[in-house]
């Protein structure tokens, strides 16, 4: 009975997720085409302004370059797009004829997943540790200091922290050669599991990762502090203390494990925003990830590439929400009982 209810719940949530993805994909398709200027018009304007072409010369070159008809009805364009998407075809880049969009994603997406994922992991682990320390030292100097720092970093926008790192660490103090740290990897370096390659990758990702950590660690610290304080008031913690268990065992086996439970859903949701949250940071640091490519695609009105990146962002966010929902329903018995009562 319980397994049948669980399967029905998973099926309902999965169908809702698929429907949401379709709605967002459809909205994205039409919204990107409402932007002023088509890929052809942007390319013609570039040829005229930068290379001195006449309008007729630029229009003829654009017509021979782009396999795109801006005058085709939007409904037919949408049907063609959905038909291709169902078959797993994301199309080809308009501004790079002959280049599949999937190959562009495979080239740049891993760098974003690496830098933003590493930043999320580091901030989550440090936030949990510092949040528990704040809860156990509540009311003290450490608690007040870390609470102020956590609130400050939570309130400051990520792009502002990125600019401050460049201006002070790179320009004013000269501690970091920010110009040499541009890109995801040094040109000509052979990829592989070597010390030189791994070191170079970490070197180029250092500033984006540091920015991700500083902009998210505050929220994890405050959430973990609140959750830990709530857990410390539970009866089973009082019983554990009455039994004479050590503070270390109570902190690890009773408090920490239960306090971190509500944060599992939050970290899954945060993981879904890894791709979308990288756009501004990658542009500031000239880190060649998928966010860097997205801004370039928007400026050049590369519809297929824009749609593919927005699709990745949509699937990651909705998939992370679905995973968080299912994971939390598995970890928390109270949620399982609510699901069972709702299906009966």
N, C-alpha and C positions, 0 to 999 in steps of 0.2 A: 504493500500500500504506500509506504513512504517513498520507495523508489519510483513508483508511478507518478506520485505527486511531484517529485523532484524533476522527473523527465518532462512533465507538462509545464513546469515553471521555466525550465531551461528553454523549451521550445517556444513559449510565449515571448520570453525575453529576446531570443534570437530573431524571431520574426519581427519584433519591434525594431531591433537594431538594423535589420536589412531594409525595412521600410524607411527608417530615418536616413540611411545612407542614400537610398534612391531619391528621397526628397531633396537632400542637400546637393547631390550630384546634378539633379535637374535644375535647381535654383542657380547653382554655380555656372552651368552651361549658358543660361540666358543672361546672368548678371555680367559675365566677362564680355559678352557681346554688346552690352549697353554702355561699355566704356567708350569714351570719345576716341575716334580713330581706329581703323582696322589695321591689320598687319601690313597691308599693301600701302595704305596712306602713310603710315609711320615710316616705311622704307623709302617711299617717294620723297617725303620731306627730308629724310636723312641725306639722300643723294643730292637734293637741290642745295641744302644748307652747307654740307661739308665738301662736296665735290664739284659744285657749280653746274650740275646738269640742268637742262631745261625740263619743263614739266613733261613734255612728250617723250623725251629721251628716258627720263626716270620712270615714266609709266610703262614704256615698252620693256625696259629691263625688269621691272617688277612683275609684269605679266609673264615673262619668260621664266622667272625664278620661282614664283609662288604657285603651288598646286592648290589654289584656294580661290573660290568664287564668292566674294562678299555679297553679291546680289542674289545668291541662292536663298530661297525661303528658309527661315529659321526652323520651321517644323521639319523640313527635309534634312537639314543639317543635324537636328537633334536625333531624328530616327537613324541616320547613318552613324552618329556617334554612339548611340545606345546599342545598335547592332554590333558595332566593332567592339564595344566594351564587354558585351556578353561573351564574345569569342576571345576575350583576353587581349585584344589589340588596342593599345593606347594611342595609336597613330604615329605620325612623324612630325618632327619639329618644322614649323613653317619657315623660320629664319635660318635653319640648317637643313636644307633639303636632302633627303636620303638618310637622315639620322633618326632612328627610332627613338621615341620618347622613353621607352623602357631602358634603353642603353644609357641615356642621360641620368635616369634615376639610379641605375645600378652603379654609375660612376661617382655620383655626388652624395647620395643618401647615406652610405656607410659612414662618411665623415661626420655628418650631423648626428647620427645615432651614437657614434663613439664619443664625441665631445659633450653633447648634451646629456647622454646617458651616464657618462663618467661623472659629470657635474652633479646630476641628480643623486647618484649613488653616494658620493662623498658627502653631500649636504644632508642626505637622509641619515646616514650613519652618525655623523657628527651632531646633527640635530637631536637624535635620540639620546645620545650620551649626555649632551649638555642640558637637555630638557629634564632628564632624570636628576642630574646634579642640582639644577635649579629647584626642583621639587623637594629634594632631600635637604637642601640648605635654604628653604623658603624663609623669607624675612631677613636673611643675612646680606652681607655685602656682595657676595658672589651672585646671589639671586637678583638683587637690584641691578647690578652691573650688566649681567647677561640679559636680563629682561629689557633693559634700555637698548642694548646693542641689537637684540633680536627685533625689537619694534622698529628701530631705525632702519635696518637692512630690509625689513619687510615693506617699509613705506617708500623707500627710494626706488625709482624705476630702473630697470636693468640697463637701459641705454645710457643713463646718467652715470652709473657705476663704471660702465665700459669706457666712457669718455674720460672720467677721472683717472682710471688706470693708465690710459694712454698719455694724458697730459702730465701727470705727476711721476709715474714710474718710468715712462718712456722719454718724455721731453724735459721736464724740470729736473728730475734727479738723475736721469740717464742710466737707470739700473737695467732697463730692458731695451734691446734693439728692436723696437716694434716694427720697423720696416723689413727687417730680415725674418720676422716671425709671420709675415703674411703668407697666405696659402695654407693648404692642409699638409703639404709635404714639400721638401726641397726638390726643385727640378732635377731630373736625371738620376735620382736615387732609386736603386733597384728595390722593389717591394720584396719583403720576405721576413721571416721570423729571426731577424738578426738584431744585435744590440744597436747597431747604427741606425737601422730603420725605425725600431721602436722608440729610441731616444729622440729621433728627429720628429716623429709623429707627436710625441708628448710635448716636445719643444714648441711646435706650431700650435698645438691645442691648449697650451698653458693659460693664455689670457681668456679665451672663451670659457674654459672650464672654471677658472677662478671667478669669472663673472657669474656663471650659473650658480656656483656654490654660495657666493655672497648674497645673491638676490633671493635665494630660496631657503637658506639655512635658518633664517629668523622665524619663518612660519613653522618649520619642523620643531624648533626649540620650544616655541610657545604652545604648540599643539601637544607635544610630549609632556611638557610641564603640567598642562591642564589635565591630561589623561592620567598622569601619574598621581597627582593630588586626589583625583576622584577615586583611583584604585586604592590608595592608602587608607581611605575611609571605609573600605569594604570589610565585612565581618570576617572573611577568611584570613585577611591580613592580621586582624586583631587576635584571632585564634592561633595563628602561626607564631605570633610574638608571645602569647601566653604559654605555648609549648616550649619556649626557650630556644627557638631556632635562631641561628646567627643572622645578623643584618644582611650579610652577603647573600645567604641562601634565600632570604625573604625577597631581597631586591631582584635576584635573577629568576627564581622559580615561581614567585607569586606576583610580585608587582610588575617587573619589566615585561614578562610574557603577556600579561593581561592588559597592561597599559598600551602596549604597541598594537594590540588587535584593531582598534578603530583606525589606526593610521595605515593599515594595509590597503584599505579602500582608497585613501587619499593618495598614496604613492602610486597606485595603479592608474588613477586618473591623471596624476602629474606626468606619468610616463607617456600617456596619450598625447600630451601637449608638447612633447619633446621636439617634434618636427616643426610645428607651427610657431613655437616660441623662439626659434633660432634665427628668424629672418633679420631682425635689426642687429643682433649681436654679430652675426656673420658678416653683415655689410660693414659694420664699424671696424672690425678687425681684419677685413678682407680674407676671411676664412672660407674657403671654397667648398661649402656644403650645399645642401638642398635649399636652404633659406637664401643664400647668395644667388643661386640660380633663379629662384622664384622672382626676386625683384627685377632681375634682368629680363625675365620672360614677360613680366607686367609692362615694363617700359617699352618692349618691342612688340607687345600684343601677340605673343606666341600662344595662341589659344590652346592647342593640344598639350603643350608643356604645362601651361597654367592649370588646365583641367586635371592633368595627371597628378600634379603636386597637391592641389586641393583635395583630390580623391584620397591620396595617401594620408593627408592630415585628417580628413573626415573619418576614414576607416580606423586610424590609430586612436582618435579620441573616442569614437563610439565603441570600438572594440575594447579599449581600456575600461570604459564605463561598464560594459557588459561583464568583463572579467572581474572587475572590482565587486560588482553586484553578486556574481556567482560565488566568488571567493569568500566574501563576507558572509553569505548565507551558509557556506560550509563551515566556516570557522566559529561562528556564533550560534550556539544552540537556540537562543531566543528567537533569532530570525527564522530558523528552520521551523520552529513551532508556529510562528505567525504565518508562514507560507502554507503549512499543513492545515491550519485552521481556516485560512482564506480559500483553499481549494475544496474544503469539505462542504 
